[in-house]
């Protein structure tokens, strides 16, 4: 470890707040608090085997072995942008709203920690939402998503194990929904799968169209979108400001046809870089302009193979004549 003084984060509480990022640094022992709460909650609520598998098996609830001794967890949120994509085909159009990462959390943290000699280990499988609520950076919504003051739910949340010093006087926060959720109910009324109910804190993932889409079990009769369902977010009053400010990305009929011709994507696209993904799409006949627009929407490589089917579904069931 270097001999420099503790990193300053921009406020006396240790929380960095500016236009794009907010962070807190908690003791690594908070992971044990989160683990006990999550396991106790799952037991108390009598969750199904599928729900337990989803909520617990995919989470890192114990510290992994690392090349350094972690003493802290950095919880950071970044404001995301919104873009509305408009696709055209045979004189009709469909639209799709996308959450877009416009800034780099990794670059931000590297400047403030790695370059000062501290270690960072990205740990996305930590129970991120519970840690962020415990850090006081966000509050839960009735839809189980997390909301930051002034930013709504359109945020990127990341967690890192580190040996950086903790926020001075850190206090672990309790689980609770936003006060507005008690009298609103918009997400519960409009959820297409009826996954949000008054009688339970957790939404029913067996009925959540966003989750069913992720695991490839969204019914054919349901509304399809290129990105997972965001009905609960787009209709939430806490997100109204960002929804109104969404920029528009327009795909011509020719570009839409190119997207609907995507084929032969490799089964494992995770190792692909942006350059490799772009070359793959170019080899399929997509124009540079079309590929650039895809990157503007932050469409993940592993979802590209689903675009043709989803666009066909959207044009069949939800297209509007121009």
C-alpha positions in Angstrom: 0.0 0.0 0.0 1.2 3.5 -0.7 1.9 6.1 2.0 -0.4 8.8 0.5 -3.2 10.2 2.7 -6.7 8.7 2.4 -8.5 9.4 -0.9 -10.8 12.4 -0.8 -14.2 11.8 -2.4 -15.7 15.3 -2.6 -17.8 15.5 0.6 -17.3 15.3 4.3 -19.3 12.0 4.4 -17.0 10.3 1.9 -19.7 10.3 -0.8 -18.7 11.6 -4.1 -21.5 13.5 -5.8 -21.3 15.2 -9.1 -23.3 15.2 -12.4 -22.6 11.5 -13.2 -21.4 9.4 -10.2 -22.2 8.8 -6.6 -20.3 6.3 -4.4 -20.0 5.0 -0.8 -17.3 2.7 0.6 -18.5 0.3 3.2 -16.6 -2.2 5.4 -16.4 -5.6 3.8 -18.2 -7.0 6.9 -21.4 -5.5 5.4 -21.5 -8.5 3.0 -22.2 -10.7 6.0 -25.1 -8.4 7.1 -26.5 -8.6 3.6 -26.2 -12.4 3.5 -27.9 -12.9 6.8 -30.8 -10.6 5.7 -31.2 -12.2 2.3 -31.2 -15.8 3.7 -33.5 -14.9 6.5 -35.9 -13.1 4.1 -36.0 -16.0 1.7 -36.8 -18.4 4.6 -39.4 -16.1 6.1 -41.2 -15.5 2.8 -41.4 -19.2 1.9 -40.1 -18.6 -1.6 -40.4 -21.3 -4.3 -37.3 -23.4 -5.2 -37.0 -21.4 -8.5 -37.1 -18.1 -6.7 -34.5 -19.2 -4.2 -32.3 -20.4 -7.0 -32.6 -17.1 -8.8 -32.1 -14.8 -5.8 -29.4 -16.9 -3.9 -27.5 -19.2 -6.3 -26.5 -16.4 -8.6 -25.2 -14.1 -5.8 -21.8 -13.9 -4.2 -22.6 -14.0 -0.5 -19.2 -14.9 0.8 -15.8 -13.3 0.0 -13.8 -15.0 -2.7 -10.1 -15.5 -2.6 -8.3 -12.6 -4.2 -4.7 -11.6 -4.8 -5.1 -8.9 -2.1 -6.9 -8.6 1.2 -10.1 -6.7 0.7 -11.2 -4.4 3.6 -14.0 -2.5 1.8 -16.7 -2.7 -0.8 -17.1 0.3 -3.2 -20.7 0.8 -4.2 -21.1 3.2 -7.1 -24.0 4.4 -9.2 -23.8 6.2 -12.5 -26.5 8.1 -14.2 -27.6 6.5 -17.5 -29.0 8.1 -20.6 -32.2 7.0 -22.5 -32.6 6.6 -26.2 -35.7 5.8 -28.1 -35.0 3.6 -31.2 -37.4 3.9 -34.1 -37.5 1.1 -36.7 -39.2 1.3 -40.1 -40.6 -1.4 -42.3 -43.2 -1.4 -45.1 -44.5 2.0 -44.2 -44.9 1.2 -40.5 -42.8 1.9 -37.5 -42.2 0.5 -34.0 -40.3 2.1 -31.1 -38.2 0.7 -28.3 -36.7 2.5 -25.3 -33.1 1.7 -24.3 -31.1 2.5 -21.2 -27.7 3.7 -22.4 -24.3 3.8 -20.5 -22.7 7.1 -21.7 -19.9 7.3 -19.1 -17.4 4.7 -17.8 -17.5 3.8 -14.1 -14.3 1.8 -14.6 -12.3 4.8 -15.9 -13.7 6.9 -13.1 -12.6 4.5 -10.4 -9.2 3.8 -12.0 -8.4 7.5 -11.9 -9.3 7.7 -8.2 -8.2 4.4 -6.8 -6.0 2.2 -9.1 -3.7 5.1 -9.9 -3.2 5.8 -6.2 -2.2 2.2 -5.5 -5.4 0.7 -4.3 -6.8 -2.6 -5.6 -10.2 -2.9 -7.4 -12.0 -6.2 -8.1 -15.2 -5.9 -10.0 -17.8 -8.1 -8.2 -21.0 -7.9 -10.1 -22.4 -11.0 -8.4 -22.5 -9.4 -5.0 -26.1 -8.6 -3.8 -25.7 -5.2 -5.4 -29.1 -3.7 -4.8 -29.1 -4.6 -1.1 -25.6 -3.2 -0.7 -26.6 0.0 -2.5 -29.6 0.4 -0.3 -27.5 -0.3 2.8 -25.1 2.4 1.6 -27.9 4.9 1.4 -27.3 5.6 -2.3 -30.7 4.3 -3.4 -34.1 3.1 -2.2 -36.2 0.3 -3.4 -39.2 0.8 -5.6 -42.3 -1.4 -5.5 -41.0 -3.1 -8.6 -37.9 -4.2 -6.7 -35.6 -1.9 -8.7 -33.5 0.7 -7.0 -34.0 4.5 -7.3 -31.5 7.3 -6.7 -32.7 10.7 -5.8 -33.0 12.9 -8.9 -32.0 10.1 -11.2 -34.8 7.6 -10.8 -34.2 3.9 -11.7 -32.2 4.6 -14.9 -28.8 4.0 -13.2 -25.9 1.7 -13.6 -24.9 0.0 -10.3 -21.5 -1.6 -9.8 -19.7 -3.1 -6.8 -16.0 -3.6 -6.2 -14.0 -5.3 -3.6 -11.1 -3.1 -2.6 -8.5 -2.2 0.0 -9.4 1.5 -0.1 -10.4 3.1 3.2 -14.0 3.1 4.1 -16.4 6.0 4.3 -15.9 7.6 7.7 -18.8 6.9 10.1 -20.6 4.5 7.7 -24.0 3.3 8.9 -25.8 0.3 7.4 -29.2 1.2 6.1 -32.4 -0.8 6.4 -34.5 -2.2 3.6 -37.6 -0.2 2.7 -39.5 1.0 -0.3 -39.8 4.7 -1.3 -42.5 6.4 0.6 -44.2 7.4 -2.7 -44.7 3.7 -3.6 -47.2 3.3 -0.7 -49.8 5.6 -2.4 -48.9 5.2 -6.1 -49.4 1.7 -7.5 -48.7 2.6 -11.1 -46.3 -0.2 -11.7 -48.6 -2.8 -10.1 -51.6 -1.7 -12.2 -49.6 -1.6 -15.5 -47.3 -4.6 -15.1 -48.3 -6.8 -18.1 -47.6 -10.0 -16.2 -49.1 -9.0 -12.9 -45.8 -9.6 -11.2 -46.1 -6.8 -8.7 -48.7 -7.3 -5.9 -49.6 -5.7 -2.6 -49.2 -8.8 -0.5 -45.4 -9.3 -1.0 -42.3 -7.2 -1.1 -40.6 -9.2 -3.9 -42.2 -9.2 -7.3 -43.1 -12.6 -8.7 -40.3 -13.4 -11.1 -42.4 -16.2 -12.6 -44.6 -13.5 -14.1 -42.1 -10.7 -14.7 -41.8 -10.3 -18.5 -38.4 -8.7 -18.1 -37.0 -11.7 -16.3 -38.8 -14.2 -18.5 -37.3 -12.5 -21.5 -33.8 -12.7 -20.0 -34.1 -16.5 -19.4 -35.8 -17.1 -22.8 -39.3 -18.0 -21.5 -41.3 -15.0 -22.5 -44.7 -16.2 -23.9 -45.2 -15.6 -27.6 -48.5 -13.9 -26.7 -46.6 -11.2 -24.7 -45.4 -7.9 -26.0 -41.8 -8.3 -27.2 -39.1 -5.7 -27.2 -35.4 -5.8 -28.2 -34.5 -4.9 -24.6 -36.3 -6.5 -21.6 -39.7 -5.1 -20.6 -39.5 -1.7 -18.9 -43.2 -1.0 -18.4 -42.8 -0.5 -14.7 -40.0 1.9 -15.2 -41.3 4.0 -18.1 -44.6 4.5 -16.2 -43.0 5.3 -12.9 -43.5 9.0 -11.8 -40.0 9.0 -10.5 -38.7 8.5 -14.0 -40.9 11.0 -15.9 -38.1 13.6 -16.3 -35.6 11.1 -17.9 -38.3 9.6 -20.1 -39.1 13.1 -21.6 -35.4 13.7 -22.3 -34.8 10.5 -24.2 -32.9 11.1 -27.5 -34.1 9.4 -30.7 -32.1 6.9 -32.9 -33.9 6.3 -36.2 -33.3 3.1 -38.3 -34.4 3.4 -42.0 -36.3 0.7 -43.7 -33.0 -0.5 -45.3 -31.2 -0.6 -41.9 -34.2 -2.3 -40.2 -34.1 -5.0 -43.0 -30.4 -5.4 -42.2 -31.1 -6.0 -38.5 -33.8 -8.5 -39.4 -31.2 -10.4 -41.5 -28.8 -11.0 -38.5 -27.9 -14.7 -38.4 -25.2 -17.1 -37.4 -24.2 -15.4 -34.2 -21.7 -17.5 -32.2 -23.2 -19.2 -29.1 -20.7 -17.5 -26.8 -20.4 -13.8 -27.6 -19.1 -12.7 -24.1 -15.4 -12.7 -25.2 -16.2 -10.5 -28.3 -14.8 -6.9 -28.2 -16.7 -4.1 -29.8 -14.3 -4.3 -32.8 -15.0 -8.0 -33.2 -18.7 -7.6 -32.8 -18.7 -4.8 -35.4 -16.7 -6.9 -37.9 -19.1 -9.9 -37.4 -22.1 -7.7 -38.2 -20.3 -6.1 -41.1 -19.6 -9.5 -42.6 -23.4 -10.2 -42.3 -24.0 -7.2 -44.5 -24.9 -4.5 -42.0 -23.7 -1.0 -42.9 -21.4 1.0 -40.8 -24.1 3.5 -40.1 -26.4 0.7 -38.9 -23.7 -0.8 -36.7 -22.9 2.5 -35.2 -26.5 3.0 -34.2 -26.6 -0.4 -32.5 -23.6 0.6 -30.4 -25.3 3.9 -29.6 -28.1 1.8 -28.0 -25.6 -0.3 -26.0 -27.2 -3.5 -27.3 -25.3 -6.4 -25.8 -23.7 -8.8 -28.3 -25.5 -11.8 -26.7 -28.9 -10.3 -27.5 -28.2 -9.6 -31.2 -29.3 -13.1 -32.3 -32.8 -12.3 -30.9 -33.3 -9.0 -32.8 -34.8 -10.6 -36.0 -37.5 -12.5 -34.1 -38.3 -9.6 -31.8 -38.6 -7.1 -34.6 -40.9 -9.4 -36.6 -43.1 -9.8 -33.5 -43.1 -6.0 -32.9 -44.1 -5.3 -36.5 -46.8 -7.9 -36.4 -48.5 -6.8 -33.1 -47.5 -3.3 -32.2 -46.6 -1.4 -35.5 -48.0 2.0 -36.2 -48.7 3.2 -39.8 -46.7 6.3 -40.7 
